[in-house]
Amino acid sequence: MAAANSSAVGVEKFRPAILDDIVGNEETVERLKGLPGIGKTTSIHCLAHQLLGAAYKEGIDVVRNKIKAFAQKKVTLPPGRHNMTAGAQQALRRTMEIFSNTTRFALACNQSNKIIEPIQSRCAILRYSKLSDAQVMKRLLEICEAEQVQYNEDGIKALIFTAEGDMRQAINNLQSTFSGFGFVNSDNVFKVCDQPHPLIVQDLVRYCVKGNIDKAMDQLNRLWNDGYAAVDIVVTIFRVVRAFDE
């Protein structure tokens, strides 16, 4: 299979356009289909596209301009500061009240406890969980086929391991690996992601289980001499041990 232009692989290109294309969190997405409410960014885009189509730009110039002016003055944050202060949220709350008859606000956040209660009480709260390995794999294989990305099975498994249920991370890692090496296998993926190779960590854990501490230390020293930070090694050990349990 010939390699296509690697720049074609990307998160935005494969971002779903309609709700039915979203991977995972089926119950939450199903609720979104009947609600002009909230969700993560992709769900918000899909919801607006599916419910409003091209007509959403018509007849709302006044409201849109006022919202835009408010956002520029109160909500837009400087680079590197993406947390909305309590004061800004209070101002947003007031805007939501003023335009509640004509506008629906969709707020995407990673920590719901950072949103003040008056805003939360005005929203339908939809919670998203991490995607399963099978869900991530299905989408990655679709992208590889569509973009003629060369890969092997271990490469896909490595992408899933490094993504930890995050589809955006999985696609970004796929793009980086294919752009850098032209072939997606486990070694290339872990080089791009700069993570300790799980197979080495698996051997380390197995030696520990067998009581062979000297061999386990050899594996640990191998990772340390390769330049991996202690926290990266410990996190990978935790994830490998957790996978053993599963």
Secondary structure, 3 states (H helix, E strand, C coil): CCCCCHHHCCCCCCCCCCHHHCCCCHHHHHHHCCCCCCCCHHHHHHHHHHHHHHHHHCCCHHHHHHHHHHHHHHHCCCCCCCCCCHHHHHHHHHHHHHCCCCCCCCCCCCCHHHCCHHHHCCCCCCCCCCCCHHHHHHHHHHHHHHHCCCECHHHHHHHHHHHCCCHHHHHHHHHHHHHHHCCECHHHHHHHHCCCCHHHHHHHHHHHHCCCHHHHHHHHHHHHHCCCCHHHHHHHHHHHHHHHHC
